[in-house]
Amino acid sequence: MKRAIFLLLAVMVFVTGCAEDTLEMMSRDTRKDVFRETSRFAPIPEGYAELTIISCLKTHKPGIYPYGSKVKGTPDYVMLINIDGQSEVVKGYLSKENSEPRGIYDAEAGEGMRYLFKKEIMLTAGSHRLLLALPEERVVVKRDMTLKDGTANTLRLEPIYRSINLQRSPGRGSLGSSSFMAGIEGFWVYLNGSAI
């Protein structure tokens, strides 16, 4: 039993350490020439593509958990993007939200804080390595993408919320539903409507 607990703790420390190392690497700005800010109304120069990165997610209100995150529900909750070594912190547009359930398992039902992260950039057409992170959640998403010359593209990130109220069911494993109150464990990533 002690050995199993020790092994579990060792794995948790390793995974946490890997996430911390990746976040630290992402925050280093090793290049400045990969992308620049733009708007949808500017013409796209030859050899370039436009990319709008957008994510809408929900967290709990600040201060509801005495030992929990002091950042969730505040303007300090940010998204970090890194494309080919150029990084930037993206602040979200923040608003209070109290939504009724839209079904039996609505992960965003209830009172919380809604964030809209949006960044419009111009970068060279071709292949790029993209890293997106929520440092407060220790969530890092890595994707490769290819953008065609002269195109306007949308990269949409949909949150995958952690599960709450887990129960063991004999022979069936864990049961539970996801909720924004439990935090975010990852993202579904879509480029122009297709999963990548």
Backbone as a chain_set.jsonl record, in Angstrom:
{"seq": "MKRAIFLLLAVMVFVTGCAEDTLEMMSRDTRKDVFRETSRFAPIPEGYAELTIISCLKTHKPGIYPYGSKVKGTPDYVMLINIDGQSEVVKGYLSKENSEPRGIYDAEAGEGMRYLFKKEIMLTAGSHRLLLALPEERVVVKRDMTLKDGTANTLRLEPIYRSINLQRSPGRGSLGSSSFMAGIEGFWVYLNGSAI", "coords": {"N": [[0.829, -1.198, 0.0], [1.906, 1.253, 0.875], [3.874, 1.492, -1.005], [2.391, 1.798, -3.381], [1.137, 4.261, -2.896], [3.389, 5.908, -2.734], [4.354, 5.609, -5.374], [2.211, 6.744, -6.807], [2.336, 9.426, -5.866], [4.881, 10.098, -6.839], [4.431, 9.989, -9.616], [2.535, 12.064, -9.85], [4.1, 14.29, -9.086], [5.985, 14.24, -11.141], [4.368, 14.664, -13.447], [3.268, 17.195, -12.82], [5.645, 18.65, -12.687], [6.51, 18.423, -15.365], [4.474, 19.869, -16.665], [4.92, 22.394, -15.523], [7.525, 22.902, -16.514], [6.986, 23.003, -19.278], [5.232, 25.202, -19.375], [6.966, 27.206, -18.497], [8.854, 27.136, -20.569], [7.179, 27.9, -22.679], [6.597, 30.537, -22.014], [8.896, 31.877, -22.521], [10.153, 34.16, -24.752], [11.462, 33.565, -27.588], [11.563, 34.415, -30.169], [10.641, 37.179, -32.298], [9.512, 37.634, -34.694], [7.491, 36.071, -35.795], [4.649, 36.399, -35.704], [2.227, 39.083, -35.939], [0.017, 41.52, -34.54], [-3.24, 42.074, -35.877], [-6.194, 43.1, -37.715], [-9.441, 41.962, -38.7], [-10.222, 43.496, -40.829], [-8.109, 44.395, -42.288], [-6.218, 44.145, -45.326], [-4.914, 40.989, -46.497], [-1.573, 40.387, -46.902], [0.409, 39.106, -49.666], [1.705, 35.832, -49.343], [1.137, 35.561, -46.709], [-1.049, 34.686, -43.937], [-4.095, 35.029, -42.117], [-4.964, 34.658, -38.7], [-7.383, 34.014, -36.336], [-7.604, 33.537, -33.005], [-9.687, 32.075, -30.706], [-11.481, 31.671, -27.676], [-13.974, 30.693, -25.432], [-14.843, 30.475, -22.147], [-15.649, 29.297, -18.795], [-15.298, 30.111, -15.33], [-15.226, 29.609, -11.748], [-16.491, 32.089, -9.405], [-14.385, 34.649, -7.93], [-12.753, 33.915, -4.819], [-14.527, 32.027, -3.678], [-13.675, 29.601, -2.765], [-11.872, 29.044, 0.074], [-9.211, 28.075, 0.196], [-8.529, 27.864, -2.389], [-7.864, 28.837, -5.806], [-6.701, 32.138, -6.221], [-6.803, 33.59, -8.436], [-8.657, 32.787, -10.375], [-11.622, 33.952, -11.867], [-10.884, 36.569, -11.896], [-9.274, 39.435, -13.545], [-6.64, 38.59, -13.819], [-6.508, 35.999, -14.667], [-5.33, 34.386, -17.34], [-4.608, 33.618, -20.842], [-2.012, 31.936, -22.515], [-0.191, 32.167, -25.454], [1.91, 30.593, -27.852], [3.686, 30.634, -30.726], [5.753, 29.024, -32.821], [7.896, 29.809, -31.18], [7.522, 32.499, -30.579], [5.947, 34.265, -28.064], [2.961, 35.284, -26.292], [0.928, 36.903, -23.885], [-2.51, 36.666, -23.407], [-5.186, 38.532, -22.443], [-8.433, 38.057, -21.07], [-11.842, 38.997, -21.927], [-14.061, 39.811, -19.459], [-16.954, 38.736, -17.683], [-19.782, 38.567, -15.443], [-21.8, 35.669, -14.981], [-24.821, 33.913, -14.82], [-26.234, 31.103, -15.536], [-28.958, 29.077, -16.613], [-29.452, 25.505, -16.597], [-28.978, 23.854, -19.724], [-29.648, 21.359, -20.353], [-29.438, 17.947, -19.158], [-26.765, 17.426, -18.365], [-25.215, 19.949, -18.251], [-22.288, 21.534, -18.388], [-21.697, 24.177, -17.936], [-23.628, 25.374, -16.419], [-24.967, 27.52, -13.943], [-23.746, 29.947, -11.489], [-21.085, 32.048, -12.234], [-17.943, 33.174, -13.681], [-17.517, 34.455, -16.89], [-15.239, 34.134, -19.514], [-13.877, 35.598, -22.414], [-11.536, 34.964, -24.694], [-9.613, 36.405, -27.182], [-7.648, 36.734, -30.051], [-6.252, 38.315, -32.791], [-4.15, 37.685, -35.412], [-1.439, 38.076, -37.786], [0.456, 35.977, -39.848], [3.135, 34.19, -41.492], [2.23, 32.234, -44.348], [1.884, 28.673, -44.321], [3.382, 25.94, -42.448], [3.087, 25.675, -38.888], [4.035, 25.507, -35.415], [2.021, 25.344, -32.666], [1.386, 26.358, -29.376], [-0.77, 26.475, -26.698], [-1.904, 27.738, -23.605], [-3.352, 27.617, -20.325], [-2.14, 29.001, -17.721], [-2.921, 29.068, -14.974], [-4.495, 26.815, -14.698], [-2.739, 24.868, -15.329], [-2.771, 23.753, -17.871], [-1.823, 22.691, -21.013], [-1.811, 22.854, -24.49], [-0.753, 21.402, -27.462], [-0.313, 21.824, -30.885], [0.081, 21.182, -34.409], [-0.213, 23.138, -37.298], [-1.334, 24.097, -40.567], [-1.428, 26.86, -42.627], [-3.013, 28.313, -45.384], [-1.9, 30.396, -48.079], [-2.97, 33.75, -48.129], [-5.362, 33.388, -46.742], [-8.088, 33.716, -44.382], [-8.316, 32.566, -41.19], [-9.804, 30.651, -38.511], [-9.156, 29.685, -35.273], [-10.522, 27.784, -32.911], [-11.035, 27.192, -29.496], [-12.479, 24.926, -27.407], [-13.48, 24.472, -24.109], [-12.654, 21.667, -22.004], [-14.113, 20.54, -19.287], [-13.288, 19.585, -15.93], [-14.288, 16.626, -14.093], [-16.82, 16.273, -11.566], [-18.218, 15.151, -8.405], [-17.578, 12.385, -8.441], [-18.297, 8.942, -8.502], [-17.91, 5.549, -7.617], [-18.796, 2.846, -9.594], [-19.791, -0.471, -9.487], [-17.973, -2.558, -11.556], [-18.116, -0.732, -13.626], [-16.474, 1.441, -13.428], [-15.617, 4.917, -12.858], [-18.176, 7.313, -12.29], [-19.642, 10.425, -13.188], [-20.204, 13.968, -13.617], [-19.158, 16.699, -15.667], [-18.029, 20.007, -14.743], [-17.742, 23.556, -14.756], [-17.006, 24.511, -12.309], [-15.136, 22.768, -11.308], [-12.847, 23.222, -12.721], [-10.597, 23.354, -15.613], [-9.497, 20.837, -17.831], [-8.435, 20.567, -20.327], [-8.584, 21.234, -23.902], [-10.81, 21.106, -26.701], [-9.783, 21.443, -29.977], [-10.266, 23.376, -32.83], [-9.715, 24.07, -36.198], [-10.84, 26.243, -38.471], [-13.342, 24.993, -38.215], [-12.791, 22.27, -38.3], [-11.594, 19.527, -36.42], [-8.394, 19.528, -34.9]], "CA": [[0.0, 0.0, 0.0], [2.792, 2.407, 0.932], [4.574, 1.571, -2.295], [1.437, 2.342, -4.359], [0.971, 5.693, -2.602], [4.636, 6.565, -3.136], [4.38, 5.633, -6.839], [1.224, 7.739, -7.237], [2.896, 10.754, -5.578], [5.99, 10.325, -7.765], [3.841, 10.29, -10.931], [1.926, 13.396, -9.772], [5.181, 15.278, -9.08], [6.564, 14.24, -12.479], [3.426, 15.315, -14.365], [3.232, 18.615, -12.458], [6.929, 19.222, -13.102], [6.51, 18.535, -16.827], [3.595, 20.99, -17.017], [5.613, 23.623, -15.138], [8.618, 23.109, -17.469], [6.393, 23.406, -20.552], [4.744, 26.57, -19.223], [8.133, 28.095, -18.443], [9.389, 27.189, -21.922], [6.243, 28.664, -23.5], [6.609, 31.956, -21.686], [10.119, 32.477, -23.074], [9.94, 34.746, -26.073], [12.728, 33.379, -28.291], [11.484, 35.09, -31.463], [9.721, 38.33, -32.358], [9.162, 37.844, -36.097], [6.585, 35.033, -36.274], [3.318, 36.963, -35.941], [1.95, 40.443, -35.467], [-1.402, 41.762, -34.347], [-3.925, 42.624, -37.038], [-7.646, 43.084, -37.573], [-10.12, 41.278, -39.817], [-10.532, 44.428, -41.914], [-6.891, 44.715, -43.037], [-5.975, 43.187, -46.411], [-3.891, 39.989, -46.193], [-0.504, 40.471, -47.897], [0.815, 37.863, -50.32], [2.631, 35.033, -48.549], [0.703, 35.569, -45.314], [-2.39, 34.22, -43.59], [-4.622, 35.634, -40.892], [-5.454, 33.66, -37.753], [-8.103, 34.496, -35.158], [-7.654, 32.537, -31.937], [-10.815, 32.457, -29.863], [-11.946, 30.695, -26.698], [-14.958, 31.185, -24.476], [-14.888, 29.493, -21.066], [-16.241, 29.79, -17.562], [-14.662, 29.701, -14.075], [-16.001, 30.028, -10.574], [-16.257, 33.466, -8.972], [-13.22, 34.727, -7.04], [-12.912, 33.859, -3.382], [-15.542, 31.121, -3.124], [-12.962, 28.526, -2.063], [-10.877, 29.739, 0.909], [-7.848, 27.621, -0.086], [-8.432, 27.664, -3.825], [-7.206, 29.82, -6.664], [-7.009, 33.557, -6.003], [-6.758, 34.212, -9.754], [-9.876, 32.483, -11.122], [-12.679, 34.94, -11.701], [-10.292, 37.914, -11.904], [-8.588, 39.75, -14.809], [-5.321, 37.967, -13.854], [-6.643, 34.677, -15.289], [-4.935, 34.698, -18.714], [-4.212, 32.56, -21.764], [-0.677, 32.129, -23.067], [-0.013, 31.547, -26.766], [3.283, 30.55, -28.35], [3.731, 30.107, -32.088], [7.13, 28.918, -33.326], [8.844, 30.468, -30.29], [7.068, 33.835, -30.18], [4.853, 34.081, -27.101], [2.206, 36.461, -25.877], [-0.131, 36.712, -22.896], [-3.783, 37.201, -23.879], [-6.155, 38.762, -21.364], [-9.8, 37.793, -21.506], [-12.933, 39.909, -21.607], [-14.633, 39.149, -18.303], [-18.297, 39.151, -17.282], [-20.489, 37.648, -14.547], [-22.822, 34.911, -15.699], [-25.619, 32.944, -14.074], [-27.027, 30.477, -16.596], [-29.788, 27.916, -16.296], [-29.025, 24.313, -17.345], [-29.563, 23.658, -21.058], [-29.803, 19.913, -20.495], [-29.151, 17.232, -17.915], [-25.349, 17.547, -18.006], [-24.674, 21.211, -18.752], [-21.074, 21.821, -17.617], [-21.56, 25.611, -17.679], [-24.798, 25.874, -15.695], [-24.715, 28.075, -12.621], [-23.194, 31.293, -11.34], [-19.632, 32.08, -12.357], [-17.348, 34.249, -14.48], [-17.331, 34.083, -18.294], [-14.076, 34.741, -20.18], [-13.741, 35.511, -23.863], [-10.174, 35.237, -25.139], [-9.602, 36.579, -28.634], [-6.422, 37.339, -30.564], [-6.188, 38.309, -34.25], [-2.751, 37.848, -35.792], [-1.004, 37.825, -39.157], [1.701, 35.229, -39.861], [3.448, 33.664, -42.818], [1.508, 31.031, -44.74], [2.691, 27.473, -44.174], [3.23, 25.132, -41.238], [3.476, 26.309, -37.631], [3.834, 24.773, -34.152], [1.216, 26.182, -31.79], [1.198, 25.949, -27.986], [-1.728, 27.322, -25.995], [-1.927, 27.319, -22.212], [-3.972, 28.345, -19.221], [-1.176, 28.759, -16.65], [-3.575, 28.839, -13.687], [-5.031, 25.449, -14.708], [-1.639, 23.985, -15.738], [-3.226, 23.089, -19.087], [-1.043, 23.047, -22.192], [-2.247, 22.173, -25.701], [0.212, 21.544, -28.554], [-0.852, 21.424, -32.18], [0.71, 21.638, -35.642], [-1.246, 23.603, -38.219], [-0.867, 24.638, -41.836], [-2.308, 27.932, -43.1], [-2.822, 28.595, -46.81], [-1.597, 31.771, -48.474], [-4.075, 34.666, -48.38], [-6.608, 32.956, -46.112], [-8.474, 34.143, -43.029], [-8.563, 31.318, -40.474], [-10.263, 30.75, -37.129], [-8.785, 28.595, -34.38], [-11.458, 27.847, -31.79], [-10.725, 26.272, -28.401], [-13.622, 24.677, -26.538], [-12.959, 23.891, -22.868], [-13.06, 20.378, -21.458], [-14.15, 20.765, -17.846], [-13.03, 18.424, -15.084], [-15.462, 15.964, -13.515], [-17.106, 16.426, -10.137], [-19.139, 14.144, -7.85], [-17.247, 11.063, -8.944], [-18.721, 7.802, -7.71], [-17.495, 4.276, -8.174], [-19.885, 1.948, -9.923], [-19.215, -1.805, -9.631], [-17.808, -3.045, -12.919], [-18.257, 0.312, -14.645], [-15.513, 2.526, -13.232], [-16.093, 6.142, -12.221], [-19.27, 8.055, -12.905], [-19.687, 11.809, -12.74], [-20.452, 14.937, -14.672], [-18.169, 17.767, -15.663], [-18.537, 21.316, -14.354], [-16.765, 24.643, -14.737], [-16.585, 24.7, -10.923], [-14.004, 21.874, -11.043], [-11.684, 23.657, -13.494], [-10.445, 22.917, -16.999], [-8.436, 19.847, -17.989], [-7.92, 20.583, -21.691], [-9.391, 21.905, -24.921], [-11.04, 20.597, -28.044], [-9.218, 22.471, -30.838], [-10.836, 23.336, -34.175], [-9.211, 25.039, -37.165], [-11.862, 26.446, -39.498], [-14.427, 24.064, -38.008], [-12.335, 20.87, -38.28], [-10.758, 19.2, -35.259], [-6.964, 19.254, -35.161]], "C": [[0.866, 1.251, 0.0], [3.51, 2.61, -0.392], [3.667, 2.194, -3.364], [1.239, 3.841, -4.145], [2.211, 6.462, -3.027], [4.72, 6.689, -4.653], [3.414, 6.678, -7.381], [1.74, 9.159, -7.016], [4.03, 11.086, -6.541], [5.475, 10.687, -9.155], [3.239, 11.691, -10.93], [2.993, 14.485, -9.799], [5.802, 15.382, -10.458], [5.672, 14.987, -13.467], [3.352, 16.815, -14.092], [4.513, 19.307, -12.892], [7.006, 19.405, -14.6], [5.648, 19.706, -17.286], [4.271, 22.309, -16.689], [6.743, 23.938, -16.116], [8.087, 23.599, -18.808], [5.888, 24.842, -20.477], [5.897, 27.565, -19.184], [8.747, 28.255, -19.831], [8.501, 28.054, -22.824], [6.347, 30.156, -23.254], [7.888, 32.65, -22.168], [9.848, 32.932, -24.494], [11.255, 34.666, -26.836], [12.748, 34.043, -29.662], [10.491, 36.238, -31.389], [9.128, 38.502, -33.76], [8.144, 36.85, -36.646], [5.206, 35.602, -36.6], [3.246, 38.392, -35.439], [0.439, 40.608, -35.381], [-1.995, 42.41, -35.585], [-5.414, 42.718, -36.733], [-8.242, 42.452, -38.814], [-10.334, 42.201, -41.025], [-9.31, 44.82, -42.73], [-6.712, 43.699, -44.16], [-4.835, 42.233, -46.02], [-2.817, 40.055, -47.272], [-0.176, 39.096, -48.495], [1.856, 37.143, -49.457], [2.246, 34.932, -47.08], [-0.697, 34.98, -45.167], [-2.795, 34.909, -42.298], [-5.171, 34.526, -40.007], [-6.127, 34.372, -36.583], [-8.195, 33.34, -34.174], [-8.745, 32.982, -30.978], [-11.189, 31.307, -28.917], [-12.897, 31.377, -25.728], [-15.106, 30.109, -23.407], [-15.397, 30.14, -19.79], [-15.455, 29.264, -16.361], [-15.589, 30.086, -12.921], [-15.663, 31.482, -10.229], [-15.055, 33.504, -8.029], [-13.62, 34.599, -5.574], [-13.93, 32.886, -2.833], [-14.919, 29.922, -2.408], [-11.85, 29.162, -1.246], [-9.435, 29.324, 0.621], [-7.615, 27.41, -1.575], [-7.699, 28.794, -4.518], [-7.657, 31.24, -6.323], [-7.104, 34.303, -7.335], [-8.042, 33.97, -10.542], [-10.96, 33.504, -10.809], [-12.183, 36.373, -11.665], [-9.645, 38.19, -13.261], [-7.192, 39.121, -14.931], [-5.338, 36.555, -14.427], [-6.436, 34.889, -16.79], [-4.686, 33.433, -19.522], [-2.846, 32.922, -22.325], [-0.623, 31.435, -24.422], [1.458, 31.615, -27.147], [3.231, 29.895, -29.72], [5.176, 30.18, -32.553], [8.134, 29.696, -32.476], [8.492, 31.891, -29.908], [5.866, 33.672, -29.259], [4.193, 35.406, -26.761], [1.135, 36.055, -24.874], [-1.388, 37.39, -23.422], [-4.715, 37.318, -22.684], [-7.561, 38.559, -21.928], [-10.734, 38.937, -21.179], [-13.786, 39.168, -20.575], [-16.033, 39.669, -18.002], [-18.9, 38.104, -16.339], [-21.574, 36.941, -15.344], [-23.518, 33.946, -14.743], [-26.569, 32.31, -15.076], [-27.769, 29.25, -16.089], [-29.277, 26.723, -17.104], [-29.744, 24.213, -18.677], [-29.753, 22.177, -21.364], [-29.433, 19.262, -19.176], [-27.728, 17.467, -17.449], [-24.732, 18.795, -18.609], [-23.512, 21.637, -17.862], [-20.934, 23.3, -17.264], [-22.762, 26.209, -16.96], [-24.384, 26.401, -14.324], [-24.067, 29.444, -12.67], [-21.666, 31.238, -11.375], [-19.167, 33.278, -13.167], [-17.056, 33.724, -15.881], [-16.133, 34.848, -18.837], [-14.198, 34.55, -21.679], [-12.314, 35.921, -24.2], [-10.201, 35.325, -26.658], [-8.321, 37.291, -29.04], [-6.423, 37.192, -32.079], [-4.764, 38.617, -34.666], [-2.553, 37.567, -37.28], [0.315, 37.067, -39.057], [1.925, 34.637, -41.243], [2.609, 32.416, -43.09], [2.452, 29.842, -44.602], [2.437, 26.792, -42.844], [3.776, 25.857, -40.015], [3.221, 25.364, -36.464], [3.171, 25.734, -33.18], [1.133, 25.559, -30.405], [0.269, 26.963, -27.34], [-1.831, 26.818, -24.563], [-2.803, 28.225, -21.363], [-3.065, 28.085, -18.025], [-1.818, 28.433, -15.305], [-4.1, 27.404, -13.571], [-3.939, 24.407, -14.964], [-2.048, 23.129, -16.934], [-2.401, 23.613, -20.245], [-1.538, 22.207, -23.365], [-1.221, 22.461, -26.795], [-0.431, 21.042, -29.832], [0.065, 21.929, -33.296], [-0.411, 22.05, -36.568], [-0.595, 24.146, -39.472], [-1.897, 25.641, -42.319], [-1.983, 28.242, -44.545], [-2.635, 30.08, -47.051], [-2.877, 32.562, -48.729], [-5.376, 34.32, -47.693], [-6.816, 33.599, -44.743], [-8.945, 32.889, -42.301], [-9.026, 31.588, -39.043], [-9.858, 29.491, -36.381], [-9.633, 28.745, -33.129], [-11.092, 26.786, -30.765], [-11.95, 26.143, -27.507], [-13.141, 23.962, -25.287], [-13.513, 22.502, -22.577], [-12.97, 20.54, -19.94], [-13.892, 19.453, -17.088], [-14.344, 17.872, -14.522], [-15.578, 16.263, -12.031], [-18.033, 15.298, -9.712], [-18.861, 12.75, -8.393], [-17.706, 9.985, -7.97], [-18.223, 6.543, -8.401], [-18.734, 3.419, -8.416], [-19.295, 0.557, -10.152], [-19.177, -2.251, -11.088], [-17.864, -1.989, -13.993], [-17.272, 1.449, -14.477], [-16.156, 3.727, -12.571], [-17.221, 6.773, -13.014], [-19.236, 9.478, -12.383], [-19.998, 12.71, -13.907], [-19.407, 16.038, -14.563], [-18.832, 19.099, -15.32], [-17.413, 22.341, -14.375], [-16.231, 24.87, -13.325], [-15.355, 23.863, -10.575], [-12.746, 22.273, -11.805], [-11.652, 23.036, -14.876], [-9.288, 21.937, -17.09], [-7.86, 19.827, -19.393], [-8.842, 21.353, -22.613], [-9.634, 20.98, -26.1], [-10.594, 21.729, -28.958], [-9.739, 22.287, -32.257], [-10.209, 24.437, -35.031], [-10.202, 25.091, -38.313], [-12.947, 25.374, -39.431], [-14.034, 22.6, -37.965], [-11.401, 20.647, -37.098], [-9.318, 18.96, -35.679], [-6.325, 18.756, -33.866]], "O": [[0.62, 2.191, -0.756], [3.725, 3.736, -0.84], [4.118, 3.02, -4.157], [1.181, 4.603, -5.11], [2.107, 7.54, -3.613], [5.106, 7.737, -5.172], [3.75, 7.415, -8.308], [1.594, 10.009, -7.894], [4.136, 12.22, -7.009], [6.012, 11.586, -9.802], [3.408, 12.435, -11.897], [2.813, 15.503, -10.467], [6.118, 16.482, -10.911], [6.144, 15.833, -14.227], [3.372, 17.618, -15.025], [4.475, 20.425, -13.406], [7.509, 20.423, -15.074], [6.035, 20.451, -18.187], [4.211, 23.248, -17.483], [6.916, 25.091, -16.513], [8.664, 24.503, -19.412], [6.091, 25.619, -21.41], [5.811, 28.643, -19.771], [9.116, 29.359, -20.23], [9.0, 28.839, -23.629], [6.201, 30.953, -24.18], [7.946, 33.879, -22.214], [9.369, 32.164, -25.327], [12.078, 35.578, -26.753], [13.813, 34.218, -30.255], [9.614, 36.264, -30.526], [8.331, 39.411, -33.988], [7.95, 36.792, -37.86], [4.656, 35.315, -37.663], [4.067, 38.847, -34.642], [-0.315, 39.918, -36.066], [-1.335, 43.2, -36.261], [-5.839, 42.442, -35.611], [-7.603, 42.418, -39.866], [-10.601, 41.721, -42.127], [-9.439, 45.498, -43.749], [-7.017, 42.52, -43.979], [-3.91, 42.619, -45.304], [-3.109, 39.806, -48.442], [-0.457, 38.062, -47.89], [2.767, 37.767, -48.914], [2.946, 34.293, -46.294], [-1.425, 34.803, -46.145], [-1.954, 35.315, -41.496], [-5.77, 33.569, -40.498], [-5.525, 35.22, -35.925], [-8.786, 32.301, -34.468], [-8.739, 34.114, -30.494], [-11.208, 30.139, -29.307], [-12.65, 32.491, -25.267], [-15.451, 28.968, -23.712], [-15.557, 31.358, -19.708], [-14.999, 28.121, -16.364], [-16.586, 30.786, -13.098], [-14.669, 32.028, -10.707], [-14.739, 32.498, -7.395], [-14.662, 35.093, -5.144], [-14.19, 32.9, -1.63], [-15.553, 29.303, -1.553], [-10.953, 29.773, -1.827], [-8.523, 30.134, 0.784], [-6.601, 26.834, -1.969], [-7.008, 29.595, -3.888], [-8.848, 31.502, -6.159], [-7.439, 35.487, -7.371], [-8.479, 34.841, -11.295], [-11.185, 33.869, -9.655], [-12.964, 37.295, -11.431], [-9.482, 37.263, -14.055], [-6.615, 39.114, -16.018], [-4.277, 35.973, -14.652], [-7.276, 35.506, -17.445], [-4.568, 32.335, -18.978], [-2.565, 34.094, -22.579], [-0.964, 30.258, -24.535], [2.16, 32.568, -26.809], [2.792, 28.754, -29.862], [5.75, 31.263, -32.665], [9.128, 30.192, -33.006], [9.104, 32.447, -28.996], [4.885, 33.022, -29.62], [4.771, 36.481, -26.917], [0.516, 34.999, -25.0], [-1.347, 38.549, -23.835], [-4.997, 36.334, -22.001], [-7.835, 38.848, -23.093], [-10.471, 39.742, -20.285], [-14.185, 38.026, -20.801], [-16.284, 40.873, -18.054], [-18.578, 36.918, -16.419], [-22.184, 37.512, -16.248], [-22.87, 33.252, -13.959], [-27.589, 32.9, -15.43], [-27.271, 28.495, -15.253], [-28.724, 26.91, -18.188], [-30.948, 24.451, -18.769], [-29.992, 21.799, -22.511], [-29.148, 19.946, -18.193], [-27.498, 17.685, -16.259], [-23.804, 18.692, -19.411], [-23.717, 22.05, -16.721], [-20.141, 23.65, -16.39], [-22.898, 27.431, -16.899], [-23.557, 25.802, -13.637], [-23.865, 30.023, -13.738], [-21.042, 30.476, -10.636], [-19.889, 34.263, -13.322], [-16.426, 32.679, -16.043], [-16.021, 36.059, -18.648], [-14.574, 33.479, -22.155], [-11.929, 37.076, -24.016], [-10.735, 34.448, -27.337], [-7.95, 38.311, -28.459], [-6.574, 36.087, -32.6], [-4.223, 39.669, -34.325], [-3.372, 36.92, -37.932], [1.195, 37.448, -38.285], [1.009, 34.591, -42.064], [2.314, 31.642, -42.179], [3.666, 29.981, -44.747], [1.419, 27.027, -42.192], [4.786, 26.557, -40.087], [2.316, 24.53, -36.51], [3.698, 26.812, -32.904], [0.844, 24.37, -30.271], [0.498, 28.169, -27.426], [-1.844, 25.61, -24.328], [-2.971, 29.413, -21.637], [-3.2, 27.05, -17.371], [-1.298, 27.596, -14.567], [-4.145, 26.843, -12.476], [-4.18, 23.207, -14.833], [-1.721, 21.944, -17.009], [-2.287, 24.822, -20.442], [-1.668, 20.988, -23.249], [-0.861, 23.614, -27.03], [-1.023, 19.963, -29.858], [0.732, 22.954, -33.158], [-1.448, 21.389, -36.623], [0.55, 24.597, -39.448], [-3.085, 25.331, -42.415], [-0.817, 28.416, -44.901], [-3.153, 30.914, -46.308], [-3.762, 32.107, -49.453], [-6.41, 34.899, -48.024], [-5.867, 33.968, -44.051], [-9.876, 32.223, -42.753], [-8.688, 32.609, -38.446], [-10.173, 28.376, -36.797], [-9.486, 29.709, -32.378], [-10.865, 25.627, -31.112], [-12.406, 27.124, -26.919], [-12.459, 22.942, -25.39], [-14.672, 22.201, -22.86], [-11.879, 20.661, -19.383], [-14.238, 18.367, -17.554], [-15.363, 18.561, -14.484], [-14.584, 16.476, -11.337], [-18.569, 14.576, -10.551], [-19.782, 12.021, -8.761], [-17.52, 10.108, -6.759], [-18.129, 6.49, -9.627], [-19.601, 3.291, -7.551], [-18.369, 0.422, -10.952], [-20.204, -2.314, -11.763], [-17.678, -2.304, -15.168], [-17.236, 2.35, -15.316], [-17.12, 3.59, -11.818], [-17.22, 6.767, -14.245], [-18.838, 9.707, -11.24], [-20.048, 12.265, -15.054], [-18.846, 16.273, -13.493], [-20.021, 19.302, -15.565], [-16.268, 22.026, -14.05], [-15.119, 25.371, -13.161], [-14.613, 24.204, -9.654], [-11.679, 21.713, -11.556], [-12.552, 22.292, -15.264], [-8.227, 22.161, -16.507], [-6.876, 19.127, -19.633], [-9.763, 22.038, -22.167], [-8.777, 20.171, -26.456], [-10.987, 22.875, -28.74], [-9.67, 21.195, -32.82], [-10.178, 25.601, -34.63], [-10.384, 24.113, -39.037], [-13.417, 24.898, -40.464], [-14.865, 21.757, -37.626], [-10.531, 21.47, -36.813], [-9.047, 18.286, -36.673], [-5.13, 18.462, -33.84]]}, "num_chains": 1, "name": "protein.A"}
